[in-house]
Amino acid sequence: MMDFSTLGSSSVSISRIALGGMSFPSAAEGTKIIQTALEGGINFFDTADLYDKGENERIVGKALASIRKEVVIATKVGNRWREDGSGWDWVPRKAYILTAVEASLQRLGTDYIDLYQLHGGTIDDPLEEVIEAFELLKSQGKIRAYGISSIRPNTIRKWTALSQGVSCMSQYSLLDRRPEEAVLGHLQQANHGVLVRGALAKGLLAGKPPQSYLSHSTEQVEKVQAEMLKQVSKQDFSGLALAYCLNSPAVSSVVLGASKPAQISEALAAWHRVKTMNIDFQQLSQSVPSYNYTQHR
């Protein structure tokens, strides 16, 4: 059985595990991955206009069209592809957002987006302008709620002070505990639900051979994996990694990426097994150094 939570101060109910749509290898395979997620009880699907130049939104929209009112679709805005396809530029402006949302709605094949997120941001951005655009879209019924995707504490603080947003997507895992120091508590107090990305740390918390990650050496990652093995079998590493993030009261959902259907079904099965175990999360966290953010504080 899937668990659900209410996203921040909104009325949006989302599955505790979500599917992120960044890694679909093809439309056909993406559709299979989405179907596997649905079969596993997932109702929350996250994408972005940036992913595969909008093709990802099309895949998500088409796969969910027949059950649109039964699912929650989130997408992101702020990065504009250059006409020559050479890359993208950061455009956190009201006029651009009001244009970009129409393109996302068309690609998704829907007349509303459940959660619209600013895809990044800095303390120097005109966040007041961004929020004005989101509030307008909300009043028009084109979006149900809005949030931000950011790992910058100073930007997050400014965002929560100015906006009526309901969420913040941020990287968090047993191997990236930086949010525990400066972000999770603040967002919980501000009633912004945390959407976790990177919970499996590029597969290192799902059984991949140890290697350096962020400020952690290969030896440190190996130590963390050994501590995980004391509590669960290796096949349940991913479930333990998800459970660690969801153990925080600030976290509403963990967004999992997948390039194969089996990655979703196996992670969900592992999480359900771990949920019934008596996990010592404190001992687990003590196995890895907790570094703090050194920039954008």
C-alpha positions as a printed NumPy array, in Angstrom:
array([[  0.   ,   0.   ,   0.   ],
       [  1.255,   3.471,  -0.874],
       [  1.474,   6.179,   1.773],
       [  0.351,   9.722,   1.023],
       [  0.957,  13.201,   2.429],
       [ -0.507,  16.655,   1.929],
       [  1.971,  18.937,   0.162],
       [  2.785,  21.877,   2.408],
       [ -0.09 ,  24.282,   2.944],
       [ -1.925,  23.058,  -0.164],
       [ -4.779,  20.603,  -0.474],
       [ -2.755,  18.467,  -2.903],
       [ -2.357,  14.854,  -1.755],
       [  0.769,  13.184,  -3.115],
       [  2.297,   9.723,  -2.848],
       [  5.321,   9.535,  -0.57 ],
       [  7.296,   8.172,  -3.5  ],
       [  7.018,  10.113,  -6.761],
       [  8.289,   9.472, -10.268],
       [ 10.705,  11.957, -11.781],
       [ 10.679,  12.156, -15.55 ],
       [ 14.231,  13.217, -16.336],
       [ 15.649,   9.882, -17.475],
       [ 13.221,   8.352, -19.962],
       [ 15.283,   6.74 , -22.746],
       [ 12.36 ,   6.846, -25.195],
       [  8.64 ,   7.559, -25.335],
       [  7.79 ,   3.859, -25.339],
       [ 10.039,   3.062, -22.401],
       [  8.894,   6.172, -20.546],
       [  5.295,   5.05 , -20.897],
       [  6.183,   1.64 , -19.426],
       [  7.979,   3.311, -16.505],
       [  4.969,   5.525, -15.806],
       [  2.634,   2.544, -15.952],
       [  4.84 ,   0.635, -13.502],
       [  4.758,   3.631, -11.151],
       [  0.964,   3.77 , -11.347],
       [  0.72 ,   0.06 , -10.585],
       [  2.895,   0.686,  -7.534],
       [  0.485,   3.302,  -6.193],
       [  2.38 ,   6.418,  -7.267],
       [  0.115,   9.363,  -8.113],
       [  2.725,  12.151,  -8.255],
       [  4.722,  12.735, -11.453],
       [  7.414,  15.4  , -11.775],
       [  8.881,  16.728, -15.011],
       [ 10.229,  19.995, -16.469],
       [ 10.062,  21.92 , -19.714],
       [ 13.861,  21.671, -19.833],
       [ 13.985,  17.871, -20.008],
       [ 14.644,  16.66 , -23.527],
       [ 13.485,  20.056, -24.85 ],
       [  9.898,  19.468, -23.763],
       [  9.565,  15.922, -25.056],
       [  9.467,  14.628, -21.5  ],
       [  6.343,  16.644, -20.777],
       [  4.685,  15.164, -23.851],
       [  5.455,  11.618, -22.684],
       [  4.085,  12.293, -19.201],
       [  0.977,  14.041, -20.488],
       [  0.109,  11.369, -23.021],
       [  0.686,   8.49 , -20.593],
       [ -1.558,  10.08 , -17.937],
       [ -4.226,  11.61 , -20.183],
       [ -6.89 ,   8.993, -19.473],
       [ -6.564,   9.391, -15.691],
       [ -5.639,  13.073, -15.508],
       [ -7.91 ,  13.915, -12.559],
       [ -6.547,  10.992, -10.548],
       [ -2.894,  12.067, -10.661],
       [ -0.748,  15.015,  -9.64 ],
       [  1.503,  16.508, -12.313],
       [  4.358,  18.862, -11.491],
       [  6.564,  20.65 , -13.96 ],
       [  9.174,  23.413, -13.833],
       [  9.983,  26.7  , -15.561],
       [ 12.803,  29.229, -15.785],
       [ 15.269,  27.679, -18.229],
       [ 14.741,  28.644, -21.876],
       [ 16.304,  26.624, -24.653],
       [ 18.194,  28.673, -27.231],
       [ 16.81 ,  28.553, -30.749],
       [ 19.971,  26.852, -32.056],
       [ 19.676,  24.145, -29.378],
       [ 23.172,  24.836, -28.07 ],
       [ 22.016,  25.174, -24.473],
       [ 19.668,  27.159, -22.31 ],
       [ 19.513,  30.489, -20.524],
       [ 18.126,  31.349, -17.109],
       [ 15.051,  33.59 , -17.516],
       [ 13.228,  34.135, -14.182],
       [ 10.904,  36.769, -15.604],
       [  7.144,  37.162, -15.424],
       [  6.642,  37.611, -19.167],
       [  8.592,  34.461, -19.949],
       [  6.797,  32.37 , -17.319],
       [  3.385,  33.406, -18.644],
       [  4.458,  32.307, -22.11 ],
       [  6.235,  29.137, -21.031],
       [  3.27 ,  27.842, -19.04 ],
       [  1.1  ,  27.813, -22.161],
       [  3.673,  25.674, -23.959],
       [  3.879,  23.283, -21.   ],
       [  0.095,  22.984, -20.808],
       [ -0.033,  22.157, -24.497],
       [  2.732,  19.55 , -24.285],
       [  1.163,  17.981, -21.202],
       [ -2.246,  17.955, -22.893],
       [ -3.986,  19.446, -19.881],
       [ -5.638,  22.713, -18.899],
       [ -4.036,  22.891, -15.445],
       [ -0.763,  21.996, -13.715],
       [ -0.974,  20.752, -10.142],
       [  2.424,  22.085,  -9.055],
       [  4.431,  24.659, -11.019],
       [  8.013,  25.111,  -9.829],
       [ 10.741,  27.66 , -10.424],
       [ 13.561,  25.513, -11.791],
       [ 16.456,  26.995,  -9.829],
       [ 17.092,  30.533,  -8.707],
       [ 19.531,  32.799,  -6.902],
       [ 19.27 ,  35.452,  -4.22 ],
       [ 19.706,  38.107,  -6.939],
       [ 16.747,  36.959,  -9.063],
       [ 13.578,  39.088,  -9.182],
       [ 11.655,  36.548,  -7.126],
       [  8.869,  39.057,  -6.496],
       [  8.237,  39.061, -10.249],
       [  8.274,  35.266, -10.417],
       [  5.812,  35.017,  -7.531],
       [  3.546,  37.593,  -9.165],
       [  3.426,  35.41 , -12.285],
       [  2.675,  32.27 , -10.27 ],
       [ -0.061,  33.986,  -8.268],
       [ -1.659,  35.213, -11.498],
       [ -1.597,  31.705, -12.97 ],
       [ -3.106,  30.334,  -9.788],
       [ -5.941,  32.888,  -9.89 ],
       [ -6.582,  31.913, -13.521],
       [ -6.827,  28.228, -12.593],
       [ -3.87 ,  27.264, -14.774],
       [ -1.904,  26.007, -11.765],
       [ -3.144,  24.648,  -8.419],
       [ -0.018,  25.44 ,  -6.4  ],
       [  3.568,  26.535,  -6.888],
       [  7.023,  26.018,  -5.422],
       [ 10.741,  26.221,  -6.082],
       [ 13.547,  23.797,  -6.847],
       [ 16.688,  24.955,  -5.05 ],
       [ 19.614,  23.862,  -2.88 ],
       [ 20.588,  27.423,  -1.91 ],
       [ 19.669,  28.299,   1.697],
       [ 19.671,  32.07 ,   1.131],
       [ 17.386,  31.742,  -1.897],
       [ 15.074,  29.358,  -0.041],
       [ 14.769,  31.766,   2.879],
       [ 13.95 ,  34.666,   0.549],
       [ 11.422,  32.519,  -1.321],
       [  9.559,  31.412,   1.793],
       [  9.512,  34.984,   3.136],
       [  7.953,  36.37 ,  -0.053],
       [  5.753,  33.625,  -1.442],
       [  2.649,  31.599,  -0.705],
       [  4.373,  28.61 ,  -2.257],
       [  3.864,  25.115,  -0.909],
       [  7.032,  23.197,  -1.771],
       [ 10.766,  23.139,  -2.295],
       [ 12.553,  20.445,  -4.254],
       [ 16.063,  19.893,  -2.964],
       [ 18.836,  17.308,  -3.115],
       [ 18.981,  15.229,   0.043],
       [ 20.253,  11.783,   0.959],
       [ 22.245,   9.891,   3.54 ],
       [ 25.32 ,  10.99 ,   1.554],
       [ 24.129,  14.59 ,   1.257],
       [ 22.898,  15.64 ,   4.669],
       [ 23.489,  19.366,   4.096],
       [ 19.745,  20.187,   4.176],
       [ 19.55 ,  18.923,   7.757],
       [ 21.602,  21.907,   8.925],
       [ 20.015,  24.829,   7.113],
       [ 16.993,  23.836,   5.044],
       [ 14.705,  21.092,   6.361],
       [ 13.75 ,  22.735,   9.64 ],
       [ 13.2  ,  26.106,   7.999],
       [ 10.946,  24.675,   5.307],
       [  8.941,  22.675,   7.823],
       [  8.382,  25.792,   9.928],
       [  7.36 ,  27.723,   6.8  ],
       [  4.92 ,  24.916,   5.878],
       [  6.64 ,  24.214,   2.571],
       [  6.765,  20.491,   1.844],
       [ 10.186,  19.183,   0.845],
       [ 10.4  ,  17.16 ,  -2.355],
       [ 13.628,  15.163,  -2.305],
       [ 15.729,  14.477,  -5.366],
       [ 18.974,  12.506,  -5.416],
       [ 17.932,  10.198,  -2.573],
       [ 19.904,   7.29 ,  -4.016],
       [ 23.068,   9.373,  -4.562],
       [ 23.605,   8.278,  -8.168],
       [ 22.971,   4.659,  -7.215],
       [ 25.564,   4.511,  -4.423],
       [ 22.718,   4.019,  -1.942],
       [ 21.131,   1.394,  -4.163],
       [ 24.016,  -1.064,  -4.307],
       [ 26.477,   0.392,  -6.814],
       [ 30.191,  -0.077,  -6.02 ],
       [ 31.559,   2.679,  -3.75 ],
       [ 33.2  ,   5.746,  -5.222],
       [ 33.727,   9.322,  -4.101],
       [ 30.598,  11.473,  -3.847],
       [ 30.503,  15.187,  -3.101],
       [ 32.938,  15.655,  -0.195],
       [ 32.935,  11.955,   0.7  ],
       [ 35.876,   9.766,  -0.235],
       [ 35.436,   6.288,  -1.647],
       [ 36.366,   4.915,   1.767],
       [ 33.676,   6.993,   3.47 ],
       [ 31.043,   5.813,   1.01 ],
       [ 32.169,   2.234,   1.604],
       [ 31.752,   2.785,   5.361],
       [ 28.198,   4.048,   4.851],
       [ 27.342,   1.03 ,   2.723],
       [ 28.757,  -1.267,   5.411],
       [ 26.563,   0.431,   8.013],
       [ 23.531,   0.005,   5.742],
       [ 24.353,  -3.684,   5.418],
       [ 24.137,  -4.027,   9.222],
       [ 20.488,  -3.041,   9.074],
       [ 19.198,  -4.438,   5.767],
       [ 20.253,  -6.776,   2.991],
       [ 21.922,  -5.255,  -0.044],
       [ 18.786,  -5.723,  -2.141],
       [ 17.009,  -3.35 ,   0.255],
       [ 19.622,  -0.577,   0.14 ],
       [ 17.361,   1.596,  -2.006],
       [ 14.446,   1.104,   0.373],
       [ 16.602,   2.149,   3.317],
       [ 17.826,   5.214,   1.428],
       [ 14.225,   6.255,   0.728],
       [ 13.166,   5.568,   4.305],
       [ 16.03 ,   7.71 ,   5.62 ],
       [ 14.776,  10.739,   3.698],
       [ 11.122,  10.107,   4.525],
       [ 11.987,   9.81 ,   8.196],
       [ 12.359,  13.601,   8.257],
       [  9.037,  15.271,   9.16 ],
       [  9.859,  18.025,   6.667],
       [  9.848,  15.657,   3.681],
       [  6.593,  15.203,   1.795],
       [  7.821,  12.929,  -0.996],
       [ 10.942,  11.448,  -2.557],
       [ 11.141,  11.862,  -6.318],
       [ 12.763,   8.847,  -7.958],
       [ 14.198,   8.881, -11.447],
       [ 14.181,   5.728, -13.551],
       [ 15.403,   4.622, -16.954],
       [ 13.847,   1.149, -16.647],
       [ 10.512,  -0.019, -15.195],
       [ 12.278,  -2.506, -12.917],
       [ 14.104,   0.299, -11.13 ],
       [ 10.793,   1.669,  -9.883],
       [  9.2  ,  -1.65 ,  -8.952],
       [ 12.333,  -2.855,  -7.151],
       [ 12.758,   0.407,  -5.211],
       [  9.106,   0.403,  -4.143],
       [  9.302,  -3.241,  -3.042],
       [ 12.467,  -2.529,  -1.045],
       [ 10.889,   0.519,   0.621],
       [  7.797,  -1.451,   1.634],
       [ 10.004,  -4.14 ,   3.191],
       [ 12.123,  -1.616,   5.084],
       [  9.026,   0.155,   6.446],
       [  8.25 ,  -2.907,   8.555],
       [ 11.757,  -3.043,  10.048],
       [ 13.073,  -1.381,  13.184],
       [ 15.667,   0.927,  11.627],
       [ 18.084,   2.907,  13.79 ],
       [ 18.238,   6.087,  11.718],
       [ 20.419,   7.853,  14.269],
       [ 23.068,   5.156,  14.115],
       [ 22.841,   5.226,  10.345],
       [ 23.385,   8.992,  10.196],
       [ 26.383,   8.735,  12.508],
       [ 28.14 ,   6.587,   9.927],
       [ 28.579,   9.528,   7.565],
       [ 29.948,  13.034,   8.183],
       [ 27.327,  15.775,   7.902],
       [ 28.798,  18.585,   5.83 ],
       [ 27.182,  22.012,   5.669],
       [ 26.527,  24.237,   2.679],
       [ 29.591,  26.401,   2.083],
       [ 28.038,  28.71 ,  -0.533],
       [ 24.785,  30.684,  -0.851],
       [ 24.266,  30.708,   2.913]])
